[in-house]
């Protein structure tokens, strides 16, 4: 309801003068409230002249509360005026319009190029008021009862009291909220970012004393624009438009989202019942092109989306009924179907897929029928068809499927046959085996098998009999002549090509002469190979039993081409630890088989199930003998029995010798393994053991599958045998050494005898016996003092220089007393090992005393003289001594001549021996005479002087 | 006897689950079962669920729901003769049905129909006359109801349900005084006229 506050009259003015301008002030201003939209509806009119039709104008609209200073809207509204048109504009207010009064005033201005001089604002219209409820004297909340808002938006409420300054409280979902006082009776409350709480809405209410007035705020999700909006037809009669409406707005059921379709060409509109699809009736002959707009709207928002299309290009064909299958025979069948829309201007492309049990084949056609050919006889087929518009693909129709079975045909191919021939009395028992034809060759249900046996002997005879359809073998006893056996499969359409095999008794006898070879198995099967046979061999056949231990052994065979000489025989029935026996035949071009080879083997060998019992014999310190007993045999259910493994495990680790093989077990125990390859050998000598050591021996029978259980024994070897060692090594060595010593001794004696004969003992001289002395024998010996010595001519020699280093000590005495000349080598060893050599002759000293060189030597004027010389010098002297005169080099003057070698014995002069001078223990009683060179001339020291030797005292103290 | 009780209980349980015992055209349960069912049905609380659903279970709005009731209270009902009592229950229930004839109250509506049917069966047990059930009353012209889902609608429906709840509480209390067989009652019967006159006197005196 609106009120014009000040009635005024507005005129269009035409000012005379140089220029004219147009002014059309707004008239009949009416203001009202549209509560559901919270919209202030402003309507006004303009009184126009005829010549000002379609005049462009601007209207300025001011909206304010209470006073002009509180303007809440200033809008320029532009429009082109039409005659008698009521202008209208709706102002949406955030604050509920009932909360307070709103004033509206409008002014206008011509904004037309035709009248540029008229761009002058008219005067403001008198304000028109939209009265609020603040002075109603009633307690209210606005908006009242129901309102709607989108999620996360802000909502403004106001509470109006009955009288001024009443205390009003506001609650939103029981949450007290502070308000803003708009007037003495009106308070505004703003709830920001409202959220969905429940489908039944959120309660907002004002409380004044005990009175409550409220509003339910329904918060919904934002209405989304429909997506994937598209239309299609299945029959060109009905158009089906679909879209995705987006997420649920969660508005209550009585406030649904409404969807409608509007078509622009036909200007028709349809309200959609469903929220995601809508149907539209087509007029196929009237209209091909459509321009649809989908409108979605609810209390809060409107959305729209459009699509433009030719309906003939958006056709998804549809089958009418099922496809039919006609004229089905063994290899062909004809398909027919009906599809809509069936307008003549439409062409279709149809896709056909045919499946049998194994494969699928695809065909394409533009017709509504299709003949399938090349089908497998007596086979279930599945066929399905789908079509689309060929001129413009839109969508495939749904698949239309059907099943059918082709009729039977004559079996193709030939049976795979084989035989077993066993001699019986008077002939052979022949077992004929065949494998059922696979489905693709049987071409129908096999009714039976025909077996024809024709003799190849002189008297031809044919015996034909039949076997059931579910059989795969037959048995017949034949005589010794060869037979040709033909087997064929028969179904309702006919018979297969007969398979032929010739059974010749003579050939079978050769089986005994062929040795059976062992073959190795693999995970996949058992590998066989054979030598290629003659050129007449058409193929090879390997036969075996899947269950060789069973009476019904499940006889199997496999054929190979003539160019194949090896194969891996596979079978699901093969098991580990089962020995399979294979026979390999050549099949001649005359269909006559002949045995080529026999093989035996395992897919995987197993260890034997036995345990040797071990004993020990001949236990010695380094060897022993192991004996064992067992029940291990070469039985087919485990593996090929290859011998025994003997494991030696010493308590103290020791290396394996060359005869053994080192084995390291999983627990890092190292053992030495002997291999006994002879399965019949039950004893084994173990050598090279360590004495006094403990060994564990394990004896295991082994196959390719591993070792059997072990027979274990623990043995400790004996101690070391010294006697034997002595007997064998040391004693012979000792005897040999003894003999060698004896021999050497004899040799030394012999050499001594020959080279250094003993000086005859004067006491034992035969002269003594001739003199026939009576009494003491010593009395018979002459005393040197009694002898008159011969003169000795001593010639000084320059060779004295050769005796440098030789210490010569001449011990002189009074002439009347015998003096001893000691020639001793310098050095301990020499003293130790050399016997003393003594000269007892004064003549040496006399000659030497004349020599000046004598002073260089030590002359000991007592009998306690000792001379120390090097052994080298001694030897030289000795050598010189034994040198014969005749060997004197020419030019050298012989200065020394032997006079007499008789010397008085020392034994009679014991009283002269000094305690400081060691007496030679083994001094010969004969003193060897020796030449004293001139350089070593004796000199006699002054009387009273002690004899001095350059040798050390130790040397001197050393006994001879 | 025990087996019969068990069967009756089973039937009662079935009815209770279905909330509906068709009166016309089918056999009514035995009186004792009906009585038991009615007592149980009178205890059903619809107010709490409604207030929770509508977000009215706040202290301020709770008070607003609570108001005076237009339906007879315990003091009024307890002095009514059984037939009159049952007819009053039937009429009141039908009035509430009429007021709550909105999709939101669909389940409650079915429940109320079940109560009405059971009351009808009880009346058949009490009255020798063949058609004891009150004829469906012509729909009253109700005062204009506020917009469904509005705040005033919520409060008004809350008040109606609350009144119903009070009324059924009173009905339950009266039924507790009823004996195991039809016609048995612990207290002296009074006519509805006497009851109403007594109420008027009380009001005037008050």
Contacts between the chains, C-beta under 8 A, distances in Angstrom:
chain1	res1	chain2	res2	distance
A	144	B	151	7.8
A	145	B	146	6.6
A	145	B	147	6.0
A	145	B	150	3.5
A	145	B	151	5.4
A	145	B	152	5.8
A	145	B	153	7.7
A	146	B	147	6.0
A	146	B	149	6.1
A	146	B	150	4.7
A	146	B	151	7.5
A	171	B	58	7.6
A	171	B	60	6.7
A	173	B	55	6.8
A	174	B	58	4.2
A	174	B	60	7.6
A	197	B	55	7.0
A	198	B	53	7.5
A	198	B	55	6.2
A	200	B	53	5.6
A	200	B	54	4.9
A	200	B	55	6.4
A	200	B	149	7.3
A	200	B	154	7.9
A	201	B	55	7.4
A	201	B	149	6.4
A	202	B	55	6.7
A	203	B	54	7.7
A	203	B	55	5.0
A	203	B	56	7.0
A	203	B	58	7.9
A	203	B	61	7.0
A	203	B	151	6.6
A	203	B	154	7.4
A	205	B	60	7.3
A	205	B	61	7.4
A	205	B	151	6.8
A	207	B	60	5.9
A	210	B	63	7.6
A	212	B	60	6.2
A	212	B	61	7.0
A	212	B	64	5.3
A	212	B	155	7.8
A	213	B	151	7.6
A	214	B	151	3.8
A	214	B	152	8.0
A	214	B	155	7.8
A	215	B	150	7.7
A	215	B	151	5.2
A	216	B	149	6.1
A	216	B	150	5.9
A	216	B	151	5.0
A	216	B	154	6.7
A	218	B	149	7.4
A	252	B	149	5.8
A	253	B	103	7.5
A	254	B	148	5.9
A	254	B	149	6.2
A	255	B	149	7.8
